[in-house]
Amino acid sequence: MKTSFRDIYCGEVSDRFIGKELKLCGWIKRVRDLGGMIFFDLKDREGYIQCFVEKANTKVYNIVKDIRMEDCVWIKGMVRERKDKNPNIKTGNVEIEVFEIKLFNRSSELPFLVEDDINVFEETRLKYRFLDLKRPLMQNNIILKHRFVQIVRDNLNKKGFIEVETPYLSKSTPEGARDFLVPSRLAPGKFYALPQSPQLYKQILMVSGFDRYYQFARCFRDEDLRKDRQPEFTQLDIEMSFVEEEDVFQMIEELFEDIFNRLFMKTLNCPFPRLTYFTSLNKYGSDKPDLRVNWEIKDFTNLLKDKGIKIFEGCEAILSLEIDVDITRKKVEELNEFVKSQGGKGVTYVKYTDSLSGPLSRFISADYLKKGNVYLFVADKKEKAIFILGRLREKCIKLLEPELKEDFSFVWITEFPLYVWDEEEKRWEPAHHPFTMPRNPGDIDKSPREVIGRQYDLVLNGVEIGSGSIRNHDPELQRKILKKMGYSDEDIEKRFGFFLSALSYGAPPHGGIALGLDRIIVTLLGLGSIRDVIPFPKTAKGYALFEGAPSEVGKEQLKDLKLELKNEND
């Protein structure tokens, strides 16, 4: 990109510029002093190019002698053909003979090398995030995320969607996590909430007749963090009127077909497979199964119960994970400790190679097994055993590194329960959120455990990347759903009155989905943490190490807000 200072990016200099004079700007990647000649690599976001200056050019040579890594400089020079070509970089056929140089700014001593292959604590990377983001790997992550967003916008715009912004300062409504609260200076004692999602706003936009909406929405949740969670994140929010599940599925599948074609030149197999929530749990022990491997849960309860096997004594269900790779005794011991860490009693196994082997080999016939496979057994209450085997399946995929049948495996999980029991709060909570249409509206009068919602998740490689539903557009049914959760009429009016009022003005049938942008990019790139695709993330404890947030505020600011801090012991 040509500017007053430069003619082109460093990483874009090629053979076609040989013999031409160019101005370049960037940062020093490395310096090599060979005595009569100094070589240095100049880099920017598009790559780097080798530069050199001869000792005869005294003025420039003396400046270059003193430069160091990450100094910011401007150069003017002639593009030459390299004698020692480097086929591993884009600019490997050419180099720059430097005639002039200007030092814009020196770099302080580096806490770590600004290279991809570094071995430093993540806290150090986050403290010096401005350096960490200069690494090619990090820049490529952020640039791919940018390209992803551009493709999505282009695709949805062509399909008649309208991008609409919704507020950051909102009303506190329950959506599954704690709200971040913002005190109001103009209304002392009252608070805004940062939105956990634009859920109610996008539904109201359907009432308003916008018909097809999308937004790259910032969402805020005050919850304990994990590697795939941040207190603030971005989701691709989509809503449509006059649709059913199939319309949403088709639209999203076409969107990902476009993304994969334009980003990776790959063709996806569509439509994506579909599993109901309970089928997924019973087969894979998870509502977000990684289908790149075919391993399934098998029920051996009737075959092995009451056979005098100590580890199975007193258990309701005896289940097994069938895997098609060999496993050593040492790894079985590691898996046994893992199962115990998940609250299980342990794991035992049987192998079927040429013959049966393993602790259970004398209790089971080969007629019930598949030759070449290993069976890992867990026994407990059925629900708990399924949960443990789901975690064991995930652990085995990482530990045993089986051959994957494909690079990317999508699956829709459908028909979630509308409610789940919160053991800590001793009440029924929505499985997704309280604004979902029941599969059969009349079921709302039944026991909460019997009600199935028109909810769906999109899973990629064992990661839930999106969640959505067909929404409830009937205000009276919405009131019943909220009452089932324990809200009184007064609570409903206070918290949701504005929403119920909107639904009463001709709300259309509508539905949509929210896709986690950061999770998608991490999964596409095969990375371990969404912090690697967020420019300025928080730590696992919610701290922003670079800028030092959260931080204390002055007494005058608190006074303006009519707030006073108290010690915990007061």
N, C-alpha and C positions, 0 to 999 in steps of 0.2 A: 504494500500500500504506500504510494508516493506521498510524501509530505515535504515541508520546507527543509527538513533535516536529511531525509533519506530518499533514495530512488526506488528501493525494493526491500523486502524482508531478506534477512541473511539466508534463511533456509530456502529461498526461491532463486538464488543465483545458479545459473546453469551454463551449459556449453554455448548457448546462443549469445552470451554476453562476453565471450572471449575477445580480448582486444579493446573492450570498452571500459570507460572510466565510470565508476559508481560511487555514490555516497551511501554509507550504511551506518546504522545505529544499533547498539545492543549492549550486552554484558560480556565480560571476559569469562570464558569457560575454563581455559587452562593456558599456561605460558611455558614455552620451551626455549631456553637460551642456548644456542649452539656456538656462541663466541662471536663470529663475524656476522651472524644472522639470528634474529629472534623470530620464532613462530608463535602465534597465539590463535586460539579459536574464539570467534565472535558469535554470540548466540542471541536469538530472540524466540518468540513463540513458535515460529515456523521451522526452526532447526538452527544449525550452525555451519560456519564456513571457516576454513583455514586461512589465516592471513600471515604475512611475513613482512619484515622490514630489514633492509641491509644496513650495515654499520656506516656505509658511506653517507647515508641520509642521517647525518649527525643529530639534527634537532629532533626528528621523530624517534630515532633509535634511543636517545636518552630518556624520552618520555616513556617509551614502551618498556625499557629496562626496569621502570619503577612501578608498572601496573601489576595488579594482582586479581585473583578470582573475584568475580561479581562487581568489579569496577564498571561503571556505566560510561561508555565512550562513543564518540563519533569518529568515523574514518572516511577518507577519500583515497581511492586507489584504482589500479588497473587489474582487470580480471585476466588471469593467466591460466593456461592449461597445466594441471598438476603432472609432475613426472611420476610421483608415487601415488597413483590413484587409489581411492578408498571406496570400494563398491558397497560398503555397509551404510553409507550415508547419502542423502539426496545430492549433496554438493560435492561428492567425492572426486569428480573429474576436474574441478577448478579450484583456484585459490586467488587471493587478493594480494597484490603487491601494494603496500601502504605508502602513500606519498605524504599524507597529512593525517594528524590525529588530534582530537580534543577530548580532554577528560571532563565529563559532565559532573561526575560525583564518585568519590571513593567509597568502597565498602568497608565496614568494620570487620574485625576478625570473625570468621564464620563459626557458629556453634556446631555445624555439621556440613559436610560437602553437599552441594546442591546437585545431587545425582540420584538416579532411580534406585540404585543398589546401595542403600544406606542401612545402618544398624543402630538406630537411636530409639530412645523411649518415645512413645506417642505424645506424652506430655511436652517433650522438647519440641517436637514437630508442631504442636498446636500453639506453643508459646511464640515460636518464630514462624507462624503460618505464612507470612509474606515470603519467606525463603522456601518453605515446603511447597508452596504453590508454583514456584519457578521450576520445579522438577518436571521433566517432560511427561512422565507418567501422570502426574496430577493435572497438568495442563491438558493432556489428551482426554482425561476423564471429564473435565469441565467442558471441553469443546464438543465431545460426543453428546453430552447432555444438552448443550445448546442446539446441536443439529437435530436431536430427537424432538425437542420442543418445536423447532421450525417445521419439521415434517408433520407433526400432529396438527399444528395450526393450519397448515396448508390443506391437509386432508379434511379436517372438520369444516373449514370455511367453504370448501367445495361442496360439502353435503348440506349446506344451509344452516349451519350452527352459527350462533352469535356469541361473541365473547363479552361477558358482562362482569364487572367488578362488584363485589359485595363488601360490606363493612368489616373493618378490623375491630372497631369498638362496638360491642354488641350487648345483648341481654344474656344473662347466665341461664342456660337451660341444660338439663342433664343429658349427656351424650356418652357416658361410659368412663370418663376420666375427670380429674379435678380441673376446674377452670383456672386460668391466670386472671386475676382480678386487677382492674385499674381504677383507682379512686378518682372520683369526679371533684374537681375544684369548685365548679359552679353549682353542684348539688351535694354539699357536704354530707358525709355518712352514706352516700350511695356509690355504686360501683358499676363500671362497665365490665364485661368479660371479653377476653380475646377468644375468637371462635375456635372451637375444636374442629369444626368443619362448617361449610356454608349450607348445611342441610336444609334448614327452614327457609333460608333466602332463595335457594334454587327452586324449592317447591312453590314458593310464593310467585316466583317468576313464571312458572307454568300457569298459575292462576291468572297472571297478568297477560297471558297470551303470547309469550316469546317463543314457545313451542320447542325450540332447540337451543340449548344454552351450553356453554363450556367456559371454564376458567382454570388457569393455573393458580390455585388458591393456596395462600399461606394458612397453615393450621397450627394451633397452639394447644398443647396438653401438658398439664402439670402432673407428670407421673414418673415413676422410677424408670430409669433409662437402661437400655440394653444396646447391643451392637447395632440393631436395626431400628432403634428408636432415638428420636431427638425431641426436645421440648418444642421446637418449631420445625416444621417440615413443609414440603410442597406436594400437593396432590392435584392430579388432573381431574377436575370435577365436571361431570357430564350429566345432563338431564334432558328428557324428551317427553313430549305429550303424546297421548293416543298410541301407546305402545304396550306390548307384552314382552315377556322375557326373550322370546326369539328375536325380536327387533333389536334389543340391546346386544345380544350375543353376536348377531350378524354384523352390526355396526363395529363392534370392538374387534372382531376377527378380521374384518376388512382393514381396519386401522393398523393392526399389527402386521398384516400382510404387506402393507405399504411401507411400514417402518423397516421391516426386515429386508425388503427388496432394495430400498434406497440406502440403508445404513450398511448392510452386510452382503448385499447381492445374494440373499438366500431366499428360498421359496418355502413357505410354511404349509404344513398339512392342515387344511381346514375342511369342515368345521372341527373345532377342538372337541376332544372327548368330554363326556359329561358323567358325573357320578353324583348320586344323592349323598347328603351328609352322612346318613347312617350306613350306607354301602361303603363309603370311603373309610369310615371308622372301623368297620368290621373287617375290611380287606387289608387296610394299611395302617390302622392304629392312629390315623391322623386325618384332619380335615384339610390338610395341605400336603398331600403325598407327592413325593418325587417319583414320577412315572418313567424316568430314564432307566430305572431298573424294574424288573417284573416281580420282585419278591413280595409274597403275600402271606397273610396270617391264616393258619389252618387250625381247626378246632379238633383236639384229640381227647376231649373230656370223657366221652363215653368209652373210649378205648383204654384209657390209662387210669381213670379214677378208681380208687379202692383196690389198687394192685400192690399196696405195701411199699410204695415209693415215698420215702421220707419227706422229700422236698415238696411233694404234692399233698401231704396230709392236711385235711381240713379245708382244702381249697374248693371254691365253687366251680372254677373253670381251669382247664389245662389247655393252653394255647401254644402254638409254635410259629416261629418265623422261618419260612422255607427259603433258603438262599442257594444260589447255584455256583458258589465259589468255595474253594477249600479254606479251612481255617486251622491254625495251629492251636495247640493246647495253651500256649502263652497268651494268645489273643482271646481265647475263651475265658481265661482267668481275668483278663482286663475287662471283658464284657460282664463277667459275673460281678465285679466290683461296681461297674457302672449301674447295673440293674439294682444293686443294693442302695446306691446313691439316689436312685429314683423312688425308693420306698418299697422295692420288691424284695423277695426272699433270696433271690439269686437266679442263675440260669444253668440249665443242664442241656445236653445235646445228644444227637445220634447222627453218625455219618453213614451214607450208603455209597461206598465205592464198589469194589468187587464183592465185598461183603459188608455186613453191618459192624460198626464200631462205636465206642463211646459209652458213657454210663447207662444209657437207656437201651442199649442194643439187645439185652436179653428180655426186655419187656414188650417189644414191638416187632411185628412181622414186616419183612420187606415188601409184602403185598400192599402195604399202606403208604409206601414211600416211593420217591422217584430216584432212580439210579443216578449217581453223580452229585446229588444234593446233600446239604447239611441242614438239620432241623434244630433250631434253638428254642428251648421250651421255657415258658414262664407260667406259673400257676398262682392264682389269687382270686379275689372277686372278679367277675367277668369284666366289669367296666375298668377296674384298675389294671387288670392284666392286658387289656387292649391298649390302654394308655402307655404302659411300660413297653410293650412290644413296638408301639409307634416310635417311642424315643430310641429303642434298641435298633430299629430299622434305620433311623437317621444316623445313629452312631456307626453302624456296620458299613453304611455307604461311605462314610469318611474314612473309617479304619481300614477297610478291606479294598477300597478303590476298585470296584468291579468295572468291567467294560460297560460303558453307557451306550444304549441303543440309539441315542440321538443327542445332539448338543443342547437343544431346547425342547422342553416338553410342557405344553400347556394343558390344563384341564379345568373345566367348570365344575365347581361343587355347588349343588342346588338343594333346595328344600331343607333349610336349616330350621330348627325349632324356633318359634317366635320368642319364647322365653327360656332363660336358664336360671337355675336356683343358685343364689348367692349364699353360700354357707356362712360366711362371715357376717353378712348383714341380715341373714335369716329372712330373705324375701326374694320374689321373682324379679329378675332383671331382663331387659331385652337382649337377645343374642347379638343383634347388631345395633339397632337404635329403635325407639318406640314409634316410628312413623312408617312402619312396613305393613303392607296389606297381608292379612292371613290368606293362606291358600283357599280355605273355605271360610268366608266371613262369619257364618253361623257357628263355627267352632269356638268363637271368642267366649261363648257362655259355658264352655267345657272347662275341665281342669287345665291350668296353664301348661302342664307337661304334654298335653295332647294336641296343642295348637302348632301347626306347621306354618312357617312364613314363606312368602314369595321372595326369598333372599338368595343371593348367589355370590360366590367368591370366584375370582380368577387366580389360578395358581400357576406359577412358572418355576420348574426345577425345585419343587418343594418349598417355594416361598410364596406367601399370599401377596400378590401385587395389586389386587383390586377387590373391592367389595361394593355390592349394590343391591338394589331390590326394586320391585314394583311397589310404589308408595300407596299409602292409604289416602284416598281423596274424599272420603265420607266423614264429615265432622262428627257425627254421632258415633260412628264406629271408632273414630280416633279417641273420643271421650271414654268409651268402654275400655279400650286398650290401656289408657292411662290409669283408669280406676283399678284395673287388674294388677297394676304395679303398686297399688297402695296409695295413690294420690286422691285426696278429697276434692270435692267440687270447688272448694275455695282455692286449693293449691293449683288445680288445673287452670282456673281462671287467671290466677296471679301469674303463673309461669307460661301458660300456653294460650291465653285468651286471644292475643293478637293473631296467632296462627290459626286457631279454630275459626275465628271470624273470617279470615281470608278464605279458608276452605268452604265456607258457607256461601260464597259468591260464585257459584258455578265452577268449582275446581274440576279440571279434566282428569281422566285417568292418566297417570304419568309414572315414569320410572327412570332410573339412571344408575350410575356407577361412579365411584371415586377410585382412581388408580394412583398408587404411591409412586411419584416420579423418581425419588431417590432410590427406593427399593428396586425399581425396574432397572435403572442404570447399573446399580451394583450387581444385579443378577445377570444382566447382559454381559458385563465385563468380568464376571466370576470373581468379584472382590469380596473381602470379608466383612466390611463395615461401611455403612452409609456415610461415615465421616470422610471417606475417601472420594466422595462425589459432591460434598457440600463445601463451598469455599471457606466458610468460617463457622465450623461446628462447635458444639459444646462437648465437654468431657462426659464420662459416664455418670458423674455427679452433678452435671448441669452447669459447670463453670466454663466461661469463655476466657481461656488463659491469655490470649493475645491482648485483649483490651481490659481484662480484669473485671469481668462482670460475673455475678451480681456484685454490686458495691453499695456502700453506705451513701446516704444523701444528707444534705445539710438540714439544719433545724428550720431554716426559713422555708424550704420546700415543704417540709412536713406541716409547718404552720399554715401555709397556703391551703393545704388539703384538709386542715382540721384533724390531723392525725397526731398521735403521740405514741412513741415506742415504750414498751414496758419490758422489764427484765422477766425471765421465765419464773423467777422465784417470788415476784411481786404478787 
